[in-house]
Structure formats: C-alpha cells, structure tokens
Amino acid sequence: METVLFILLALSSILSALLVITTPSPIASALYLVVTFFCIAGLYVLLAAPLLAAIQIIVYAGAVLVLVLFVIMLLNLKRIEEKISRGWKSAGIVVTVLLVGISFAAIAASTAVLVLGTQDVPIGFGKVATLGQLLFTQYLYPFEVVSVLLLLAIVGAVAIIRKQGSS
Amino acid sequence: MTIQLSHYLLLSAVLFSIGVAGVLTRKNLIVIFMALELMMNAVNLSFVAIARYMGDAAGQLIVFFVICVAAAEVAVGLAILIALWRHKGSMHIDTLATMKW
C-alpha cells in the first residue's frame, strides 16, 4: 500500500514539476506547482510528518502560491516570447542530466550507510507535541531569529514596493 | 519492493534537477522564481526522509525553519519583481542585465 502510494505521488510530482518548467503560460505553471506541492505534502504524510504536511499545504500551496498568482494577475503578465538560443537550452538539459546522473551514482554508492536506519518510528514522532517541545527548548534561539527575519521580510517588502519619493 | 531511503533521495534529486533545468532554460522571472521554490521543496523532502530513517525529529524542525525562510524570500522576491516591473515594464530576465559584467 505504502509502495503504491509512494510510486503514485512520486510520478505525479515529477510529471507536474516537468509541466511547471515547460508550460509557456505562467498561470498554468503556478497551478502545476500547486499539484507538486500537494504531492510533496502527501510524501511527508508517508514519512510520518503530518505536521509538516499541514504546514506545507498552508504555507506553500496556500500563502506562497496565492502571492505568486496575485502578482501574475496584478501585473497582467502576458506570455514572454522566450527566444532562447538552442545552445543555451541544450546546455541546461546537459547540466540537468549530469546532475541527475551524479546524484544517482552518489546515492547508489552509499547504500551501505542508507540501509542502516529502517527501524520503526519512535512514538509521537512528527506530532505537534514532540516538535513543539523541541522547538521551544533546544531550538528556541533559531526560532527567535526566524521571527526577526520574518519581521525584516515584511518591512523590506513594503520598503521595496513603496514608490520612490512618496512618504 | 519496500520503499527505502534511497528512493526518496532519488526522487528529491530528480525534483531538484528539474528545478535547476527550469532556472537555466526559462526567461520569465516568475517561472524562474517558481523553479527555485521547486528546488527548495526537493531539499525539504530529503531532509524529512532522512529524519524519518534516522528517527530524529530535528530534521523536521530544519524543514520548518526552511519553510519560514522561504516565506520571507517569497515576500521580498515578489516585491523586487514588482519594483522591476514598475521600473522596466518587463518580466524578461534580460532586462536585469544592469549589473552584468
């Protein structure tokens, strides 16, 4: 069952990711990106991380994609004629194929390490209580830093968008 | 066939490479932006997979922080895109050549 779900989710995420980068219209690629995010959230559930799956859907499929779609529609983006030289395009494809090949080789070469941890998950693993406990004790400092970073992002975004000279 | 860690890592590598291909071959800034998001999600996936197989919840917390930073990045990135649109009236990446050496 888990195997079937994994294969389904993996194939659909790869397919929708390919569609994201190949569709000419930006709106269509944003919608395909939603599909990819949902597939990855499903994989998180398979990996015993239900809280992260919820955050993935709320933050990525919700907030981020709404923001992207909003910008696309606000700017009334038309299709950009993408005149990409054939050399550049094939260079991109070659780099990608090489990257996939190298990662396949690296993962295949390190199976001795990877077989190690197939034990059962600890009780409460990935639940809100466990993660919250860690977040507010051991990782309190990074948590506070992230909150300052989010504040800076809000102020920075407003400062960048504001028209020059208006107060 | 049972699903092992390496399958998740392979899927993550494939998704990351698709993101790289998108950044390299597209000219629309918004699409490049979405390809970057795709790469970040691929890395998150391998973090969660390794956390699951090591039985260590810290890997999931890292993903939590990455998602927070990604949210900040999206806000600032889209603000820069809107400022660029106002300034140049285009979303083509070649309009960003001012700082090109």
Interface residues (C-beta under 8 A of the other chain):
Chain A: E2 T3 F6 A10 S13 I14 A17 L18 V20 I21 P26 S29 A30 L33 T36 F37 I40 L43 Y44 L46 L47 A48 A49 L51 L52 I55 Q56 V59 Y60 A63 V64 L67 V68 V71 I72 L74 L75 L77 I80 E82 K83 I84 W88 K89 A91 G92 I93 V95 T96 V97 L99 V100 S103 F104 I107 A108 T111 L114 V115 L116 G117 T118 Q119 V121 P122 F125 G126 T130 L131 L134 L135 Y139 P142 V146 L149 L150 L152 A153 I154 G156 A157 V158 I160 I161 K163
Chain B: M1 T2 I3 Q4 L5 S6 H7 Y8 L9 L10 L11 A13 V14 L15 F16 S17 I18 G19 V20 A21 G22 L24 T25 R26 K27 N28 I30 V31 F33 M34 A35 E37 L38 N41 N44 L45 V48 A49 A51 R52 Y53 M54 G55 A57 A58 Q60 L61 V63 F64 F65 I67 C68 V69 A70 A71 A72 E73 V74 A75 V76 L78 A79 I80 L81 I82 A83 W85 R86 S90 M91 H92
